[in-house]
Amino acid sequence: MIVHVLIGENDNGEASFCHGVYTSFEDAKKAKYTIIRDQYHIPEDEVADKDLDDEIYPSGVYYTIVQRVVI
């Protein structure tokens, strides 16, 4: 089984926290967008989902979705 893990990383590429484990990439991506919007108070009508990473880039925190195989 493949799962998708949403992690937060800092400028050094170090994973600092896990936000959740999801069965689909789409669910992980939706969670990522929700977390970013809530954490940085970014309304949906101001920044498109696809541009959220660029919007928070100066903060030094990055949200990454990685795939892992669970046996």
TORPADO-399851 format. One record per atom (N, C-alpha, C): residue number from 0; atom name; x negated, y, z. Coordinates in nm, 4 decimals, decimal comma. Layout:
# TORPADO-399851
NUM;CA;X;Y;Z
...
This chain:
# TORPADO-399851
0;N;-0,0841;-0,1175;0,0000
0;CA;0,0000;0,0000;0,0000
0;C;-0,0887;0,1238;0,0000
1;N;-0,0545;0,2207;-0,0802
1;CA;-0,1277;0,3476;-0,0852
1;C;-0,0468;0,4523;-0,0095
2;N;-0,1149;0,5285;0,0759
2;CA;-0,0530;0,6395;0,1476
2;C;-0,1277;0,7675;0,1124
3;N;-0,0643;0,8782;0,1389
3;CA;-0,1211;1,0100;0,1105
3;C;-0,1316;1,0851;0,2427
4;N;-0,2534;1,1262;0,2761
4;CA;-0,2811;1,1886;0,4048
4;C;-0,3084;1,3375;0,3825
5;N;-0,2349;1,4205;0,4537
5;CA;-0,2527;1,5655;0,4459
5;C;-0,3448;1,6079;0,5584
6;N;-0,4628;1,6589;0,5204
6;CA;-0,5612;1,7004;0,6205
6;C;-0,5946;1,8482;0,6032
7;N;-0,6413;1,9069;0,7112
7;CA;-0,6930;2,0424;0,7079
7;C;-0,8441;2,0370;0,7158
8;N;-0,9097;2,1200;0,6369
8;CA;-1,0556;2,1241;0,6368
8;C;-1,1014;2,2682;0,6562
9;N;-1,2241;2,2834;0,7045
9;CA;-1,2806;2,4177;0,7190
9;C;-1,3784;2,4466;0,6053
10;N;-1,4449;2,5597;0,6118
10;CA;-1,5396;2,6008;0,5070
10;C;-1,6537;2,5012;0,4868
11;N;-1,6884;2,4252;0,5900
11;CA;-1,7971;2,3286;0,5812
11;C;-1,7524;2,1948;0,5239
12;N;-1,6240;2,1838;0,4889
12;CA;-1,5718;2,0585;0,4363
12;C;-1,5426;1,9555;0,5432
13;N;-1,5440;1,9990;0,6686
13;CA;-1,5162;1,9080;0,7791
13;C;-1,3661;1,9009;0,8033
14;N;-1,3132;1,7794;0,8080
14;CA;-1,1712;1,7617;0,8386
14;C;-1,1499;1,7964;0,9853
15;N;-1,0594;1,8883;1,0100
15;CA;-1,0383;1,9318;1,1469
15;C;-0,9066;1,8818;1,2049
16;N;-0,8129;1,8434;1,1202
16;CA;-0,6873;1,7922;1,1711
16;C;-0,6106;1,7187;1,0619
17;N;-0,5258;1,6258;1,1053
17;CA;-0,4392;1,5509;1,0144
17;C;-0,2972;1,5994;1,0372
18;N;-0,2319;1,6403;0,9307
18;CA;-0,0948;1,6912;0,9430
18;C;0,0107;1,5839;0,9221
19;N;-0,0263;1,4752;0,8585
19;CA;0,0713;1,3699;0,8397
19;C;0,0288;1,2701;0,7346
20;N;0,1005;1,1573;0,7346
20;CA;0,0774;1,0509;0,6384
20;C;0,2090;1,0279;0,5653
21;N;0,2030;1,0229;0,4328
21;CA;0,3237;1,0172;0,3501
21;C;0,3144;0,9027;0,2504
22;N;0,4290;0,8496;0,2131
22;CA;0,4311;0,7384;0,1181
22;C;0,4177;0,7848;-0,0255
23;N;0,4458;0,9128;-0,0520
23;CA;0,4318;0,9624;-0,1892
23;C;0,3528;1,0926;-0,1902
24;N;0,2860;1,1163;-0,3020
24;CA;0,2099;1,2401;-0,3187
24;C;0,3033;1,3602;-0,3151
25;N;0,4205;1,3471;-0,3756
25;CA;0,5163;1,4579;-0,3791
25;C;0,5606;1,4980;-0,2387
26;N;0,5852;1,4007;-0,1513
26;CA;0,6229;1,4321;-0,0134
26;C;0,5092;1,5026;0,0597
27;N;0,3876;1,4588;0,0378
27;CA;0,2712;1,5222;0,1004
27;C;0,2555;1,6656;0,0501
28;N;0,2777;1,6845;-0,0792
28;CA;0,2647;1,8183;-0,1377
28;C;0,3718;1,9125;-0,0824
29;N;0,4942;1,8640;-0,0684
29;CA;0,6015;1,9464;-0,0110
29;C;0,5679;1,9866;0,1326
30;N;0,5158;1,8912;0,2093
30;CA;0,4772;1,9200;0,3477
30;C;0,3650;2,0234;0,3522
31;N;0,2690;2,0100;0,2630
31;CA;0,1570;2,1049;0,2547
31;C;0,2086;2,2460;0,2297
32;N;0,2969;2,2597;0,1329
32;CA;0,3507;2,3919;0,1011
32;C;0,4296;2,4496;0,2182
33;N;0,5064;2,3667;0,2852
33;CA;0,5846;2,4129;0,4004
33;C;0,4930;2,4590;0,5127
34;N;0,3886;2,3815;0,5404
34;CA;0,2942;2,4177;0,6467
34;C;0,2254;2,5497;0,6150
35;N;0,1787;2,5659;0,4920
35;CA;0,1102;2,6897;0,4543
35;C;0,2053;2,8081;0,4666
36;N;0,3264;2,7952;0,4155
36;CA;0,4225;2,9063;0,4231
36;C;0,4539;2,9428;0,5682
37;N;0,4726;2,8413;0,6536
37;CA;0,5029;2,8679;0,7943
37;C;0,3836;2,9284;0,8674
38;N;0,2664;2,8713;0,8450
38;CA;0,1461;2,9155;0,9163
38;C;0,1053;3,0587;0,8783
39;N;0,1204;3,0930;0,7516
39;CA;0,0733;3,2235;0,7031
39;C;0,1866;3,3195;0,6691
40;N;0,3096;3,2811;0,7010
40;CA;0,4279;3,3670;0,6809
40;C;0,4382;3,4168;0,5365
41;N;0,4371;3,3212;0,4432
41;CA;0,4429;3,3535;0,3010
41;C;0,5801;3,3137;0,2470
42;N;0,6635;3,4112;0,2132
42;CA;0,7966;3,3801;0,1602
42;C;0,7890;3,3165;0,0209
43;N;0,8864;3,2305;-0,0094
43;CA;0,8905;3,1616;-0,1382
43;C;0,9030;3,2587;-0,2553
44;N;0,9695;3,3713;-0,2346
44;CA;0,9898;3,4650;-0,3448
44;C;0,8685;3,5551;-0,3713
45;N;0,7638;3,5428;-0,2888
45;CA;0,6440;3,6249;-0,3087
45;C;0,5301;3,5499;-0,3776
46;N;0,5145;3,4204;-0,3467
46;CA;0,4032;3,3419;-0,4012
46;C;0,4571;3,2053;-0,4435
47;N;0,4255;3,1656;-0,5656
47;CA;0,4672;3,0342;-0,6148
47;C;0,3898;2,9238;-0,5424
48;N;0,4513;2,8065;-0,5307
48;CA;0,3859;2,6939;-0,4637
48;C;0,2472;2,6672;-0,5202
49;N;0,2348;2,6675;-0,6521
49;CA;0,1069;2,6343;-0,7156
49;C;-0,0033;2,7356;-0,6832
50;N;0,0329;2,8531;-0,6339
50;CA;-0,0647;2,9580;-0,6028
50;C;-0,0964;2,9704;-0,4536
51;N;-0,0374;2,8854;-0,3716
51;CA;-0,0572;2,8984;-0,2273
51;C;-0,2020;2,8766;-0,1840
52;N;-0,2703;2,7807;-0,2445
52;CA;-0,4106;2,7577;-0,2075
52;C;-0,4952;2,8815;-0,2322
53;N;-0,4731;2,9471;-0,3451
53;CA;-0,5476;3,0699;-0,3759
53;C;-0,5127;3,1813;-0,2780
54;N;-0,3892;3,1850;-0,2348
54;CA;-0,3423;3,2892;-0,1427
54;C;-0,4117;3,2802;-0,0065
55;N;-0,4359;3,1581;0,0410
55;CA;-0,4969;3,1426;0,1741
55;C;-0,6469;3,1176;0,1684
56;N;-0,7048;3,1153;0,0506
56;CA;-0,8479;3,0867;0,0324
56;C;-0,9372;3,1675;0,1280
57;N;-0,9143;3,2982;0,1460
57;CA;-1,0030;3,3761;0,2344
57;C;-0,9985;3,3335;0,3812
58;N;-0,8990;3,2567;0,4212
58;CA;-0,8859;3,2204;0,5621
58;C;-0,9885;3,1160;0,6079
59;N;-1,0477;3,0443;0,5133
59;CA;-1,1473;2,9438;0,5491
59;C;-1,0886;2,8101;0,5910
60;N;-0,9577;2,7921;0,5728
60;CA;-0,8918;2,6656;0,6016
60;C;-0,8297;2,6150;0,4726
61;N;-0,8488;2,4871;0,4453
61;CA;-0,7984;2,4292;0,3211
61;C;-0,7164;2,3055;0,3541
62;N;-0,6101;2,2866;0,2825
62;CA;-0,5224;2,1711;0,3018
62;C;-0,5417;2,0773;0,1837
63;N;-0,5795;1,9542;0,2128
63;CA;-0,6130;1,8577;0,1102
63;C;-0,5297;1,7311;0,1295
64;N;-0,4891;1,6732;0,0180
64;CA;-0,4164;1,5468;0,0211
64;C;-0,5113;1,4390;-0,0324
65;N;-0,5343;1,3385;0,0491
65;CA;-0,6214;1,2281;0,0089
65;C;-0,5411;1,0982;0,0084
66;N;-0,5787;1,0086;-0,0806
66;CA;-0,5140;0,8782;-0,0877
66;C;-0,5947;0,7778;-0,0065
67;N;-0,5245;0,6912;0,0632
67;CA;-0,5887;0,5844;0,1382
67;C;-0,5102;0,4557;0,1166
68;N;-0,5824;0,3456;0,1132
68;CA;-0,5182;0,2147;0,1002
68;C;-0,5014;0,1573;0,2389
69;N;-0,3789;0,1153;0,2687
69;CA;-0,3486;0,0547;0,3985
69;C;-0,3196;-0,0926;0,3736
70;N;-0,3883;-0,1764;0,4464
70;CA;-0,3703;-0,3214;0,4279
70;C;-0,2792;-0,3767;0,5361
